[in-house]
Amino acid sequence: MRRVSSALWLASATAWIFAASCSDGADPAGSVSAGAGGTPDAAGGASAAGRGGSGGTTGAAGTAGTAAASGSSGMAGSAGTSSAPDAGPPQPDASSGGPKAASSGCGKALAGSDMPGRYVRRDITVTGVDPALKPATSGGSWTDRVYYLDLPAGYDAAKPYPLLFGGSGCGGSLTTNGDNGGFPVLPANNSDAIQIGLSYVWPQGGGACFYDGVANTPDLPYFDAVLAEVEASYCVDRGKVFVGGFSSGGWLTYTLGLARGGVIRGISPAAGGLRPEANRPPASNQPIAALLLTGANDTDNPATGPTGSDAARDLILSINGCVGTATTEWPTCAGCGCVKYDGCPEAFPVIRCRPPGQGHTDGGSAFKKAIWSVWSTLP
């Protein structure tokens, strides 16, 4: 994948550059231009001077702990941008690792448009978006969004299902392809989980990447809105909400995991990285399970550096209360070069994968199988 850089001009701001992993990005101020791939945040400064109003509670109740790292593609920081306070995630009703109530959608009959076994486009209106954020072109909207729903085969409205969110790398035809899951962990017609394909604001006008590299990202209220709608309409196990993604979707996965720990149970990003703290929403300070993959030879979103996935891993280890850095080989993902950190709580494992000889990769089918082997067995 290649990176598209972009710039958002606000009234009192200078350079506000977004790049949504996969080495690509959206331009909320104007044009979207293709550019050569490169390391995120290596240049251009990741500072976000004058980020007003980025505070806000994230209200995640439960066991003491902290949240995970966030992500989206490398971006330079914003100068003097205004940001709407984060209203916080939906309140969890139990500890991060413990059981939670089934969603309010349990027991509801399917609507005529619901079709288990394939992704179906859903339009959604998102609230809580910072009004200072302007879409790139006329007709674009951060509030009028799209997602794709894949109900399991044999869907049973009395059975709470795990809920899997996925985000793809930049440049896909997400809003024109009616069978796109973003980053599907399970195949269509699976009987195990509800899957959601998250979509960029594109081609409506926001750019062909997720716009998560600013503290007031519109993709956080987008996630909240989709989660609330799906939980209200279908039978969801609220203790088994997971997010994965590749490249731009990988950066988004880190961002959401950090901001919505206690709501998100675990993350599995591929080829993503960690946004600078000034360019992330406020942390939820809740632990999450993490299976993290970056190709050993990835030069688009390398593992090293202050915005690399190694920094994200280190933050998650700290948040989860892991003791030490000793590891054991984890062979579940064949050929993925994975190790598991020995000192982490059983409910919040941290596994790091570096596929040898691979560059900007999503890990392939072996990684998808490994993801489900972790997510489906968490307490």
Beta strands, then each sheet from edge to edge (+ up, - down):
strand 1: 4-7
strand 2: 17-18
strand 3: 33-34
strand 4: 119-125
strand 5: 144-150
strand 6: 161-167
strand 7: 194-198
strand 8: 236-246
strand 9: 266-270
strand 10: 289-293
strand 11: 327-329
strand 12: 338-341
strand 13: 350-353
sheet 1: 2+ 1- 3+
sheet 2: 4+ 5- 7+ 6+ 8+ 9+ 10+ 13+ 12- 11+
end
